[in-house]
């Protein structure tokens, strides 16, 4: 990630707190076992990954103090609320501290989120190669596990998966344009790998969206441990989901995995939030925006139920979501019957 992520914007003149912390030298390196660092690892994966946490916290505290209606930097206010609610006494610690304390807390949480993202990027780089072809079938030509220059649009298989839905990868001109970079792919141009069986129907764009096998494999790899890649998923004691009591798939975790898999398939070697080539931040936010769109509530509810059933089939959350879905369908049927 680029170095600006865990440093707040020094030019914000609206802060009431002392700005001295902005000019302090580097702090002592935080231990990876620090509780806030550990919390940041899970919060980044589960809720909001690509974030300047010091800016999020300082903006959130200012908003509480001044009762402002404006957004918190570039981040939804709900993210700030969810963050302070997810960690005991965090809000009290932030409100009684000076600005430098708020910044330091943000740096620790950001360190955790960044380190988790880096770990996942590193392990997925080689793991994703196992999921490109049906088991037992060779990848021709083979792809390097350590160097990504032959990935992305430079390879027939990864290129087809990254090809924006609606474009024809089998078309020679399209393929050449994508390979050369002449056709720049924005983050909001979603790739084929997001769709089940990698099939996109422009007439029914929700059909199969975010239900592909490669996303399921990626999710299990990160959350229920790399050893849980069988047909019947089972959480293990070493998995991140088990360690953090995760019982259902969240919108943030789904957007996070989609972003990680997309980067793993690409030819880019360094994950950067501000990278204009992969446009990962725009991609991540475009997925979250859809999942948070109230106009898409019904489709999103079905999607999240589908995911939780596959990742946590024995979870009470899975059964509860199933009941909600069934009740909604029953009410819809009743309303239709009344209308007729």
Secondary structure, DSSP 8 states (H G I E B T S, - for coil): --TTTTS--TT-TT--S--GGGG--------TT-HHHHHHHHHHHHT--S--HHHHHHHHHHHHHHT--S-BTTB-HHHHHHHHHTSTTHHHHHHHS-HHHHHHHHHHHHHHHHHHHHHHHHHHHHHGGGGSS-TT---SS---SS--TTSGGGSHHHHHHHSBTTS-TTSHHHHHHHHHTSS---TTS-BGGGBGGG---TTSTTTTBT--HHHHHHHHHHHS-TT--SSS----TTSHHHHTT--S--HHHHHHHHHHHHHHHSS-SS--TT-TTT-HHHHHHHHHHHHH-GGGHHHHHHHHHHHHHHH-TT-HHHHHHHHHHHHHHHHHHHHHHHH-
